[in-house]
């Protein structure tokens, strides 16, 4: 989870920020940084085993993204990508099952 914190320790509330008496409604990431907010990544520990498994599966998907991109760009053949594609589909199916969702 990403949070934005300014030099006064104030955390962006997700709706608006006030700087020097001026209110900015739903500012973009770039605007928050320009206004002096810093991006802080806050890792939240998983609350159960299924959340931990989901995080691991999403990490595996992210690590194999470059192969999917190479395939999409034509650098990997259908034959060479088939195993990677099947594994990625299995990972996504498992994530959906753990999250209680469909495809």
Phi and psi in radians as a Rosetta constraint file:
Dihedral C 1 N 2 CA 2 C 2 CIRCULARHARMONIC -1.799 0.35
Dihedral N 2 CA 2 C 2 N 3 CIRCULARHARMONIC 2.327 0.35
Dihedral C 2 N 3 CA 3 C 3 CIRCULARHARMONIC -2.140 0.35
Dihedral N 3 CA 3 C 3 N 4 CIRCULARHARMONIC 2.751 0.35
Dihedral C 3 N 4 CA 4 C 4 CIRCULARHARMONIC -2.072 0.35
Dihedral N 4 CA 4 C 4 N 5 CIRCULARHARMONIC 2.207 0.35
Dihedral C 4 N 5 CA 5 C 5 CIRCULARHARMONIC -2.225 0.35
Dihedral N 5 CA 5 C 5 N 6 CIRCULARHARMONIC 2.373 0.35
Dihedral C 5 N 6 CA 6 C 6 CIRCULARHARMONIC -1.622 0.35
Dihedral N 6 CA 6 C 6 N 7 CIRCULARHARMONIC -3.136 0.35
Dihedral C 6 N 7 CA 7 C 7 CIRCULARHARMONIC -1.164 0.35
Dihedral N 7 CA 7 C 7 N 8 CIRCULARHARMONIC -0.315 0.35
Dihedral C 7 N 8 CA 8 C 8 CIRCULARHARMONIC -1.536 0.35
Dihedral N 8 CA 8 C 8 N 9 CIRCULARHARMONIC 0.014 0.35
Dihedral C 8 N 9 CA 9 C 9 CIRCULARHARMONIC 1.460 0.35
Dihedral N 9 CA 9 C 9 N 10 CIRCULARHARMONIC 0.142 0.35
Dihedral C 9 N 10 CA 10 C 10 CIRCULARHARMONIC -1.401 0.35
Dihedral N 10 CA 10 C 10 N 11 CIRCULARHARMONIC 2.368 0.35
Dihedral C 10 N 11 CA 11 C 11 CIRCULARHARMONIC -1.724 0.35
Dihedral N 11 CA 11 C 11 N 12 CIRCULARHARMONIC 2.326 0.35
Dihedral C 11 N 12 CA 12 C 12 CIRCULARHARMONIC -1.071 0.35
Dihedral N 12 CA 12 C 12 N 13 CIRCULARHARMONIC 2.255 0.35
Dihedral C 12 N 13 CA 13 C 13 CIRCULARHARMONIC -1.496 0.35
Dihedral N 13 CA 13 C 13 N 14 CIRCULARHARMONIC 0.015 0.35
Dihedral C 13 N 14 CA 14 C 14 CIRCULARHARMONIC 1.548 0.35
Dihedral N 14 CA 14 C 14 N 15 CIRCULARHARMONIC -0.096 0.35
Dihedral C 14 N 15 CA 15 C 15 CIRCULARHARMONIC -2.064 0.35
Dihedral N 15 CA 15 C 15 N 16 CIRCULARHARMONIC -0.871 0.35
Dihedral C 15 N 16 CA 16 C 16 CIRCULARHARMONIC -2.753 0.35
Dihedral N 16 CA 16 C 16 N 17 CIRCULARHARMONIC 2.862 0.35
Dihedral C 16 N 17 CA 17 C 17 CIRCULARHARMONIC -2.312 0.35
Dihedral N 17 CA 17 C 17 N 18 CIRCULARHARMONIC 2.651 0.35
Dihedral C 17 N 18 CA 18 C 18 CIRCULARHARMONIC -2.083 0.35
Dihedral N 18 CA 18 C 18 N 19 CIRCULARHARMONIC 2.190 0.35
Dihedral C 18 N 19 CA 19 C 19 CIRCULARHARMONIC -2.302 0.35
Dihedral N 19 CA 19 C 19 N 20 CIRCULARHARMONIC 2.154 0.35
Dihedral C 19 N 20 CA 20 C 20 CIRCULARHARMONIC 0.906 0.35
Dihedral N 20 CA 20 C 20 N 21 CIRCULARHARMONIC 0.722 0.35
Dihedral C 20 N 21 CA 21 C 21 CIRCULARHARMONIC 1.383 0.35
Dihedral N 21 CA 21 C 21 N 22 CIRCULARHARMONIC 0.010 0.35
Dihedral C 21 N 22 CA 22 C 22 CIRCULARHARMONIC -1.862 0.35
Dihedral N 22 CA 22 C 22 N 23 CIRCULARHARMONIC 2.330 0.35
Dihedral C 22 N 23 CA 23 C 23 CIRCULARHARMONIC -1.736 0.35
Dihedral N 23 CA 23 C 23 N 24 CIRCULARHARMONIC 2.281 0.35
Dihedral C 23 N 24 CA 24 C 24 CIRCULARHARMONIC -1.969 0.35
Dihedral N 24 CA 24 C 24 N 25 CIRCULARHARMONIC 2.023 0.35
Dihedral C 24 N 25 CA 25 C 25 CIRCULARHARMONIC -1.530 0.35
Dihedral N 25 CA 25 C 25 N 26 CIRCULARHARMONIC 2.228 0.35
Dihedral C 25 N 26 CA 26 C 26 CIRCULARHARMONIC 0.774 0.35
Dihedral N 26 CA 26 C 26 N 27 CIRCULARHARMONIC 1.016 0.35
Dihedral C 26 N 27 CA 27 C 27 CIRCULARHARMONIC -1.186 0.35
Dihedral N 27 CA 27 C 27 N 28 CIRCULARHARMONIC 2.621 0.35
Dihedral C 27 N 28 CA 28 C 28 CIRCULARHARMONIC -1.259 0.35
Dihedral N 28 CA 28 C 28 N 29 CIRCULARHARMONIC 2.930 0.35
Dihedral C 28 N 29 CA 29 C 29 CIRCULARHARMONIC -0.992 0.35
Dihedral N 29 CA 29 C 29 N 30 CIRCULARHARMONIC -0.809 0.35
Dihedral C 29 N 30 CA 30 C 30 CIRCULARHARMONIC -1.066 0.35
Dihedral N 30 CA 30 C 30 N 31 CIRCULARHARMONIC -0.710 0.35
Dihedral C 30 N 31 CA 31 C 31 CIRCULARHARMONIC -1.163 0.35
Dihedral N 31 CA 31 C 31 N 32 CIRCULARHARMONIC -0.724 0.35
Dihedral C 31 N 32 CA 32 C 32 CIRCULARHARMONIC -1.039 0.35
Dihedral N 32 CA 32 C 32 N 33 CIRCULARHARMONIC -0.769 0.35
Dihedral C 32 N 33 CA 33 C 33 CIRCULARHARMONIC -1.150 0.35
Dihedral N 33 CA 33 C 33 N 34 CIRCULARHARMONIC -0.707 0.35
Dihedral C 33 N 34 CA 34 C 34 CIRCULARHARMONIC -1.105 0.35
Dihedral N 34 CA 34 C 34 N 35 CIRCULARHARMONIC -0.541 0.35
Dihedral C 34 N 35 CA 35 C 35 CIRCULARHARMONIC -1.439 0.35
Dihedral N 35 CA 35 C 35 N 36 CIRCULARHARMONIC 0.038 0.35
Dihedral C 35 N 36 CA 36 C 36 CIRCULARHARMONIC 1.733 0.35
Dihedral N 36 CA 36 C 36 N 37 CIRCULARHARMONIC 0.155 0.35
Dihedral C 36 N 37 CA 37 C 37 CIRCULARHARMONIC -1.488 0.35
Dihedral N 37 CA 37 C 37 N 38 CIRCULARHARMONIC 2.558 0.35
Dihedral C 37 N 38 CA 38 C 38 CIRCULARHARMONIC -1.937 0.35
Dihedral N 38 CA 38 C 38 N 39 CIRCULARHARMONIC 2.517 0.35
Dihedral C 38 N 39 CA 39 C 39 CIRCULARHARMONIC -1.439 0.35
Dihedral N 39 CA 39 C 39 N 40 CIRCULARHARMONIC 2.242 0.35
Dihedral C 39 N 40 CA 40 C 40 CIRCULARHARMONIC -2.227 0.35
Dihedral N 40 CA 40 C 40 N 41 CIRCULARHARMONIC 2.164 0.35
Dihedral C 40 N 41 CA 41 C 41 CIRCULARHARMONIC -1.565 0.35
Dihedral N 41 CA 41 C 41 N 42 CIRCULARHARMONIC 2.159 0.35
Dihedral C 41 N 42 CA 42 C 42 CIRCULARHARMONIC -1.940 0.35
Dihedral N 42 CA 42 C 42 N 43 CIRCULARHARMONIC 1.997 0.35
Dihedral C 42 N 43 CA 43 C 43 CIRCULARHARMONIC -1.462 0.35
Dihedral N 43 CA 43 C 43 N 44 CIRCULARHARMONIC 2.209 0.35
Dihedral C 43 N 44 CA 44 C 44 CIRCULARHARMONIC -1.807 0.35
Dihedral N 44 CA 44 C 44 N 45 CIRCULARHARMONIC 2.169 0.35
Dihedral C 44 N 45 CA 45 C 45 CIRCULARHARMONIC -1.127 0.35
Dihedral N 45 CA 45 C 45 N 46 CIRCULARHARMONIC 2.473 0.35
Dihedral C 45 N 46 CA 46 C 46 CIRCULARHARMONIC -1.073 0.35
Dihedral N 46 CA 46 C 46 N 47 CIRCULARHARMONIC 2.562 0.35
Dihedral C 46 N 47 CA 47 C 47 CIRCULARHARMONIC -1.577 0.35
Dihedral N 47 CA 47 C 47 N 48 CIRCULARHARMONIC -0.297 0.35
Dihedral C 47 N 48 CA 48 C 48 CIRCULARHARMONIC -2.663 0.35
Dihedral N 48 CA 48 C 48 N 49 CIRCULARHARMONIC 3.081 0.35
Dihedral C 48 N 49 CA 49 C 49 CIRCULARHARMONIC -1.095 0.35
Dihedral N 49 CA 49 C 49 N 50 CIRCULARHARMONIC -0.633 0.35
Dihedral C 49 N 50 CA 50 C 50 CIRCULARHARMONIC -1.159 0.35
Dihedral N 50 CA 50 C 50 N 51 CIRCULARHARMONIC -0.662 0.35
Dihedral C 50 N 51 CA 51 C 51 CIRCULARHARMONIC -1.135 0.35
Dihedral N 51 CA 51 C 51 N 52 CIRCULARHARMONIC -0.684 0.35
Dihedral C 51 N 52 CA 52 C 52 CIRCULARHARMONIC -1.110 0.35
Dihedral N 52 CA 52 C 52 N 53 CIRCULARHARMONIC -0.732 0.35
Dihedral C 52 N 53 CA 53 C 53 CIRCULARHARMONIC -1.132 0.35
Dihedral N 53 CA 53 C 53 N 54 CIRCULARHARMONIC -0.710 0.35
Dihedral C 53 N 54 CA 54 C 54 CIRCULARHARMONIC -1.069 0.35
Dihedral N 54 CA 54 C 54 N 55 CIRCULARHARMONIC -0.786 0.35
Dihedral C 54 N 55 CA 55 C 55 CIRCULARHARMONIC -1.041 0.35
Dihedral N 55 CA 55 C 55 N 56 CIRCULARHARMONIC -0.740 0.35
Dihedral C 55 N 56 CA 56 C 56 CIRCULARHARMONIC -1.147 0.35
Dihedral N 56 CA 56 C 56 N 57 CIRCULARHARMONIC -0.747 0.35
Dihedral C 56 N 57 CA 57 C 57 CIRCULARHARMONIC -1.119 0.35
Dihedral N 57 CA 57 C 57 N 58 CIRCULARHARMONIC -0.701 0.35
Dihedral C 57 N 58 CA 58 C 58 CIRCULARHARMONIC -1.167 0.35
Dihedral N 58 CA 58 C 58 N 59 CIRCULARHARMONIC -0.590 0.35
Dihedral C 58 N 59 CA 59 C 59 CIRCULARHARMONIC -1.129 0.35
Dihedral N 59 CA 59 C 59 N 60 CIRCULARHARMONIC -0.757 0.35
Dihedral C 59 N 60 CA 60 C 60 CIRCULARHARMONIC -1.095 0.35
Dihedral N 60 CA 60 C 60 N 61 CIRCULARHARMONIC -0.721 0.35
Dihedral C 60 N 61 CA 61 C 61 CIRCULARHARMONIC -1.070 0.35
Dihedral N 61 CA 61 C 61 N 62 CIRCULARHARMONIC -0.786 0.35
Dihedral C 61 N 62 CA 62 C 62 CIRCULARHARMONIC -1.086 0.35
Dihedral N 62 CA 62 C 62 N 63 CIRCULARHARMONIC -0.696 0.35
Dihedral C 62 N 63 CA 63 C 63 CIRCULARHARMONIC -1.180 0.35
Dihedral N 63 CA 63 C 63 N 64 CIRCULARHARMONIC -0.438 0.35
Dihedral C 63 N 64 CA 64 C 64 CIRCULARHARMONIC -1.725 0.35
Dihedral N 64 CA 64 C 64 N 65 CIRCULARHARMONIC 0.052 0.35
Dihedral C 64 N 65 CA 65 C 65 CIRCULARHARMONIC -0.992 0.35
Dihedral N 65 CA 65 C 65 N 66 CIRCULARHARMONIC -0.665 0.35
Dihedral C 65 N 66 CA 66 C 66 CIRCULARHARMONIC -1.092 0.35
Dihedral N 66 CA 66 C 66 N 67 CIRCULARHARMONIC -0.565 0.35
Dihedral C 66 N 67 CA 67 C 67 CIRCULARHARMONIC -1.214 0.35
Dihedral N 67 CA 67 C 67 N 68 CIRCULARHARMONIC -0.683 0.35
Dihedral C 67 N 68 CA 68 C 68 CIRCULARHARMONIC -1.122 0.35
Dihedral N 68 CA 68 C 68 N 69 CIRCULARHARMONIC -0.680 0.35
Dihedral C 68 N 69 CA 69 C 69 CIRCULARHARMONIC -1.177 0.35
Dihedral N 69 CA 69 C 69 N 70 CIRCULARHARMONIC -0.776 0.35
Dihedral C 69 N 70 CA 70 C 70 CIRCULARHARMONIC -1.047 0.35
Dihedral N 70 CA 70 C 70 N 71 CIRCULARHARMONIC -0.689 0.35
Dihedral C 70 N 71 CA 71 C 71 CIRCULARHARMONIC -1.119 0.35
Dihedral N 71 CA 71 C 71 N 72 CIRCULARHARMONIC -0.825 0.35
Dihedral C 71 N 72 CA 72 C 72 CIRCULARHARMONIC -1.061 0.35
Dihedral N 72 CA 72 C 72 N 73 CIRCULARHARMONIC -0.567 0.35
Dihedral C 72 N 73 CA 73 C 73 CIRCULARHARMONIC -1.491 0.35
Dihedral N 73 CA 73 C 73 N 74 CIRCULARHARMONIC -0.032 0.35
Dihedral C 73 N 74 CA 74 C 74 CIRCULARHARMONIC 1.553 0.35
Dihedral N 74 CA 74 C 74 N 75 CIRCULARHARMONIC 0.210 0.35
Dihedral C 74 N 75 CA 75 C 75 CIRCULARHARMONIC -1.513 0.35
Dihedral N 75 CA 75 C 75 N 76 CIRCULARHARMONIC -0.280 0.35
Dihedral C 75 N 76 CA 76 C 76 CIRCULARHARMONIC -2.176 0.35
Dihedral N 76 CA 76 C 76 N 77 CIRCULARHARMONIC 2.388 0.35
Dihedral C 76 N 77 CA 77 C 77 CIRCULARHARMONIC -1.316 0.35
Dihedral N 77 CA 77 C 77 N 78 CIRCULARHARMONIC 2.847 0.35
Dihedral C 77 N 78 CA 78 C 78 CIRCULARHARMONIC -0.972 0.35
Dihedral N 78 CA 78 C 78 N 79 CIRCULARHARMONIC -0.757 0.35
Dihedral C 78 N 79 CA 79 C 79 CIRCULARHARMONIC -1.100 0.35
Dihedral N 79 CA 79 C 79 N 80 CIRCULARHARMONIC -0.774 0.35
Dihedral C 79 N 80 CA 80 C 80 CIRCULARHARMONIC -1.243 0.35
Dihedral N 80 CA 80 C 80 N 81 CIRCULARHARMONIC -0.487 0.35
Dihedral C 80 N 81 CA 81 C 81 CIRCULARHARMONIC -1.559 0.35
Dihedral N 81 CA 81 C 81 N 82 CIRCULARHARMONIC -0.262 0.35
Dihedral C 81 N 82 CA 82 C 82 CIRCULARHARMONIC -0.937 0.35
Dihedral N 82 CA 82 C 82 N 83 CIRCULARHARMONIC -0.802 0.35
Dihedral C 82 N 83 CA 83 C 83 CIRCULARHARMONIC -1.165 0.35
Dihedral N 83 CA 83 C 83 N 84 CIRCULARHARMONIC -0.708 0.35
Dihedral C 83 N 84 CA 84 C 84 CIRCULARHARMONIC -1.132 0.35
Dihedral N 84 CA 84 C 84 N 85 CIRCULARHARMONIC -0.761 0.35
Dihedral C 84 N 85 CA 85 C 85 CIRCULARHARMONIC -1.066 0.35
Dihedral N 85 CA 85 C 85 N 86 CIRCULARHARMONIC -0.782 0.35
Dihedral C 85 N 86 CA 86 C 86 CIRCULARHARMONIC -1.088 0.35
Dihedral N 86 CA 86 C 86 N 87 CIRCULARHARMONIC -0.730 0.35
Dihedral C 86 N 87 CA 87 C 87 CIRCULARHARMONIC -1.145 0.35
Dihedral N 87 CA 87 C 87 N 88 CIRCULARHARMONIC -0.751 0.35
Dihedral C 87 N 88 CA 88 C 88 CIRCULARHARMONIC -1.103 0.35
Dihedral N 88 CA 88 C 88 N 89 CIRCULARHARMONIC -0.692 0.35
Dihedral C 88 N 89 CA 89 C 89 CIRCULARHARMONIC -1.113 0.35
Dihedral N 89 CA 89 C 89 N 90 CIRCULARHARMONIC -0.704 0.35
Dihedral C 89 N 90 CA 90 C 90 CIRCULARHARMONIC -1.127 0.35
Dihedral N 90 CA 90 C 90 N 91 CIRCULARHARMONIC -0.731 0.35
Dihedral C 90 N 91 CA 91 C 91 CIRCULARHARMONIC -1.087 0.35
Dihedral N 91 CA 91 C 91 N 92 CIRCULARHARMONIC -0.782 0.35
Dihedral C 91 N 92 CA 92 C 92 CIRCULARHARMONIC -1.134 0.35
Dihedral N 92 CA 92 C 92 N 93 CIRCULARHARMONIC -0.690 0.35
Dihedral C 92 N 93 CA 93 C 93 CIRCULARHARMONIC -1.091 0.35
Dihedral N 93 CA 93 C 93 N 94 CIRCULARHARMONIC -0.711 0.35
Dihedral C 93 N 94 CA 94 C 94 CIRCULARHARMONIC -1.155 0.35
Dihedral N 94 CA 94 C 94 N 95 CIRCULARHARMONIC -0.732 0.35
Dihedral C 94 N 95 CA 95 C 95 CIRCULARHARMONIC -1.030 0.35
Dihedral N 95 CA 95 C 95 N 96 CIRCULARHARMONIC -0.814 0.35
Dihedral C 95 N 96 CA 96 C 96 CIRCULARHARMONIC -1.070 0.35
Dihedral N 96 CA 96 C 96 N 97 CIRCULARHARMONIC -0.693 0.35
Dihedral C 96 N 97 CA 97 C 97 CIRCULARHARMONIC -1.136 0.35
Dihedral N 97 CA 97 C 97 N 98 CIRCULARHARMONIC -0.766 0.35
Dihedral C 97 N 98 CA 98 C 98 CIRCULARHARMONIC -1.159 0.35
Dihedral N 98 CA 98 C 98 N 99 CIRCULARHARMONIC -0.596 0.35
Dihedral C 98 N 99 CA 99 C 99 CIRCULARHARMONIC -1.428 0.35
Dihedral N 99 CA 99 C 99 N 100 CIRCULARHARMONIC -0.125 0.35
Dihedral C 99 N 100 CA 100 C 100 CIRCULARHARMONIC 1.358 0.35
Dihedral N 100 CA 100 C 100 N 101 CIRCULARHARMONIC 0.334 0.35
Dihedral C 100 N 101 CA 101 C 101 CIRCULARHARMONIC -1.859 0.35
Dihedral N 101 CA 101 C 101 N 102 CIRCULARHARMONIC 3.110 0.35
Dihedral C 101 N 102 CA 102 C 102 CIRCULARHARMONIC -1.624 0.35
Dihedral N 102 CA 102 C 102 N 103 CIRCULARHARMONIC -2.704 0.35
